[in-house]
Amino acid sequence: MPGVLEPTTLDAVHRTCKEVVNLNPNVQINAESVKAFAQQLNAAAVKAAGSRASIFPIKFESVEAEVNFLCLFHLLDFGSGYDALLRASSSRKGAAEMIQYGCFGLALSAARLDGAWMRGFSPYHVHTAFEIESKVEEELQPGITISKAVSTLGTKYVGMYCTYIL
C-alpha cells in the first residue's frame, strides 16, 4: 500500500524481543539495571562511536543493508589463526586484509547481501571474492599440467568456514 512503510529487520528484532519477554517467564528486563547501565555510559563516547565513519567507503542503501554487511564482515573476521595458511594461498597479507578485501568486493558486486544471496554462495564464490587459491597446477610431464585441489588442510577449512557462515 502506498505511503505505508514496510517493517524493517530492526523492527522485526524489536518485535521478537518483546514477544520473547512476554511469552517466556524466565526472561526479565530489570529496569533498575538498565537505568544504572545507561547512567554509567559516557554520552560523548557513545555519540562518537555511533557517528564514526565505516572503515569501508560504502554508502549503503539502508540501515538494514549496512547491518547485513557489518554482520557478515564480523562473522568472517575470525582472527589471525589462519594467517600463515592464507598468506601461502592468497596474494593478500593475511586474514584481516583478505576479509576486508573480500567483503568490500562483495558489497560492491552483490545486489543485496541478504539470506537469499547467502544461500547461493558457493566455494567458487569464496575463491573469487576472497582470492583463496583453491587449485594448484601440478606438472605431470614436461608440458602437461593438471589442476588439483589445494592440499593445504587449513586453506580447505577456511574456505569451508566462509561457505558455512555465508
C-alpha positions in Angstrom: 0.0 0.0 0.0 1.5 3.4 -1.0 2.6 5.5 1.9 2.9 2.7 4.4 6.4 1.8 5.5 7.3 -1.9 5.3 8.7 -3.3 8.6 12.5 -3.4 8.6 14.8 -6.1 10.0 15.3 -3.8 13.1 11.6 -3.6 13.6 11.4 -7.4 13.5 14.2 -7.6 16.1 12.3 -5.2 18.4 9.0 -7.1 17.9 10.5 -10.6 18.5 12.5 -9.4 21.6 9.3 -8.1 23.1 7.5 -11.4 22.2 10.2 -13.4 23.9 9.9 -11.3 27.1 6.1 -11.6 27.0 6.0 -15.3 26.3 8.8 -16.6 28.5 8.5 -16.0 32.2 12.3 -16.8 32.6 13.2 -13.7 30.6 13.1 -10.5 32.5 14.3 -6.9 32.0 15.4 -5.2 35.2 14.6 -1.6 34.7 16.9 -0.5 37.5 19.8 -2.3 36.0 19.1 -0.8 32.6 18.9 2.7 34.2 22.2 2.1 36.1 23.9 0.9 33.0 22.7 3.9 31.0 23.9 6.3 33.7 27.5 4.9 33.7 27.8 5.4 29.9 29.9 8.3 28.7 27.4 10.1 26.4 30.2 11.8 24.3 31.9 8.4 23.7 28.6 6.8 22.7 27.9 9.6 20.2 31.4 9.4 18.8 31.1 5.6 18.3 27.7 6.0 16.7 28.9 8.7 14.3 32.2 7.0 13.4 32.6 6.5 9.7 32.8 3.0 8.5 36.2 1.6 7.6 34.7 0.9 4.2 33.9 3.8 1.9 30.5 2.5 1.1 27.2 4.4 1.0 24.6 1.8 2.0 21.1 2.0 0.6 19.6 1.4 4.1 20.4 0.7 7.7 19.4 -2.9 7.0 22.0 -3.2 4.2 24.7 -1.8 6.4 23.8 -4.1 9.3 23.8 -7.1 7.0 27.2 -6.1 5.7 28.7 -5.4 9.1 27.4 -8.7 10.5 28.9 -10.6 7.5 32.2 -8.8 8.0 32.4 -9.5 11.7 31.3 -13.1 11.3 34.2 -13.7 8.9 36.7 -11.7 10.9 37.6 -14.8 12.9 41.1 -13.8 13.9 44.7 -14.4 12.8 44.9 -18.2 13.4 44.9 -18.8 9.7 47.3 -16.0 8.7 50.2 -18.3 7.7 47.9 -20.5 5.6 46.2 -17.6 3.9 49.5 -15.9 3.1 50.6 -19.1 1.3 47.4 -19.4 -0.7 46.4 -15.7 -1.4 48.0 -12.6 -2.6 46.7 -10.8 0.5 48.8 -10.1 3.6 46.8 -12.4 5.8 43.3 -12.9 7.3 42.4 -9.3 8.1 43.3 -7.9 4.7 41.7 -10.8 2.9 38.4 -10.4 4.8 38.3 -6.6 4.2 39.1 -7.0 0.5 36.5 -9.8 0.0 33.7 -8.1 1.9 34.4 -4.8 0.2 34.2 -6.6 -3.2 31.0 -8.5 -2.2 29.3 -5.2 -1.1 30.2 -3.6 -4.4 29.1 -6.5 -6.6 26.1 -8.0 -4.9 22.6 -6.6 -5.3 21.8 -7.4 -1.7 23.8 -9.2 1.0 20.7 -10.9 2.3 19.8 -14.5 3.2 18.7 -15.5 -0.3 22.0 -14.3 -1.7 24.0 -16.0 1.0 22.2 -19.3 0.5 23.6 -19.3 -3.1 27.1 -18.6 -2.1 29.4 -21.5 -3.0 33.1 -22.5 -2.6 33.7 -21.0 -6.1 32.4 -17.6 -4.8 34.7 -17.9 -1.8 37.6 -18.4 -4.2 36.7 -15.4 -6.4 35.7 -13.0 -3.7 38.4 -13.6 -1.2 41.2 -14.8 -3.6 41.7 -18.0 -1.6 43.5 -20.3 -4.1 41.5 -23.5 -4.4 43.5 -25.2 -7.1 47.2 -25.6 -8.0 48.7 -26.6 -11.2 50.9 -29.6 -11.0 53.2 -30.7 -13.8 52.8 -34.4 -14.7 55.3 -34.3 -17.5 57.1 -31.5 -19.3 54.4 -29.5 -21.0 51.5 -31.5 -19.3 49.9 -30.0 -16.2 46.9 -30.9 -14.2 44.8 -28.8 -11.8 44.4 -30.2 -8.3 42.6 -29.0 -5.2 44.9 -27.3 -2.8 46.1 -29.9 -0.3 46.7 -27.4 2.5 44.2 -28.6 5.1 43.8 -25.2 6.7 43.0 -23.5 3.5 40.3 -26.1 2.8 38.8 -25.4 6.3 39.0 -21.6 5.8 37.0 -21.9 2.6 34.5 -24.3 4.2 34.2 -21.8 7.1 33.4 -18.9 4.8 30.9 -21.1 2.9 29.3 -22.3 6.1 29.0 -18.7 7.5 27.5 -17.4 4.3 
